[in-house]
């Protein structure tokens, strides 16, 4: 029973990092009526970090299951189920990247509008002279 992977700290850390933290982030973002750009950036970076930690823990658990005498561990982490578990970190990384790119695009759009307004003022002042 000591080699059973589902009672190891790393398994509980994997569940917390892969399922609980992203659900908490999404829940927080959905409950807030207004959210700052810094918070969105923080959550985007956090989702990318969560995905990296999830992949690292999943690889550790798969290696541990491979060397464990318990067959149930091997079935869970060295089968199609583990492939499905790798999709979750990829999804979270993709969402995090989209959040960061959304911030960059909206910042660039605002900067272009500011530039256009400032140049229209300069052009109209030069035309008045």
N, C-alpha and C positions, 0 to 999 in steps of 0.2 A: 504493500500500500504506500510505502514511502516514495516509490518511483512514479506514482500517479501524477500526471502533469496538471490535472485540473484542480489540485490543491496547492500548487506552487504559487509563490508571490508573483512571479513573472506572468502567469496566466491571468491573475486578477489585475495586474497592471495593464496587460494587453486589453482586457475588457473595458477597464476604465478609460484608457487612452483612445481606444478605437470606437467605443459606443457612447460612453457617458459624457466625456468632454465635448465632442462635436454636437451632441444633442443639447447640451447646456448652452453652447455658443449660439446655435440656431434658435433655441428658445428665447434667449436674451435678446437677440436681434429682432425677433418677431414681436416681442412684448413692448419694445421701445417704440415710441411714436417718432422720436427724433434721435439721430445718432451722428456723432461727429466723424469727420474723415479720419482722424487719428485712431478712433476706436475701430473703424472698419479696416484700416490698415493693420492694426494690431491683431484683429481676428483673422485676417487673411494670412498673415505671417504665422500665427498660431496654428491655423489649419494645415499649413505646409509643414510646420514642425511636427504636428501630431501625426501626419502621414509618414514622415520619416521614422519617428519613434515606433509607429505601428509596424512598419515593415521590418525594422530591426528586431523587435520583439517576436514577430511572427517567424522570422528566420531562426531565432534562438529556440523558440518552442518547437519548430519542425526538426531542428537538429537534436534537441533533447528527446523528442518522440522517436526519432530514428534509432537512437541508442538505448531507449527504454525497452524493457522486456514486455511491457504491457502492450497488447495488440490494439486496444481501443485508442490509445494515444496515437499510434501509428496511423490508424484509419482516419482520425480526425485531422491530423496536421500534415499528412503526406498523401493526400488524395485530392479529389476535385473540390472538396470543401475548402482546403487551404487556398486553392486558386480563387474561389469566391471571396475568401477573406482578404486576398491581395487587391481585389477590386475596390474595397472600401477606402483604403489609403489613397488609391489613385483618384477616386472620386473627390475626397477631401482636398487633395493637392490641387486638383483641377478647379474646384470651387474657390480655394484660396487664391490661386493665380488669377482667376476671373475677378475676384474682389479687388485685388491690387491693380489689375489692368483697368478696371472700371474707374478707380480713383485717378490713375494717371491720365486716362482719356478725358475725364471730366475736368481735371486740372488744366490740361492742355486746351480744351475747348474754352474754358474761362479765360485763360491767358490770351488766346487768339481774339476773343471778344474785347478784352481790355486793350489789346494792341490796336485793333480796328478803331475803337472809340478814341483812343489817344491820337492816332494818326488822322482821323477825321477832324479833330479839333485843331491840330497843327495845320492841316491842309486848308481848313476854313479860315484860320487866322492869317495864313499867308495870302490867300485870295482876297482878303479884305484890305490888305496893304497896297 
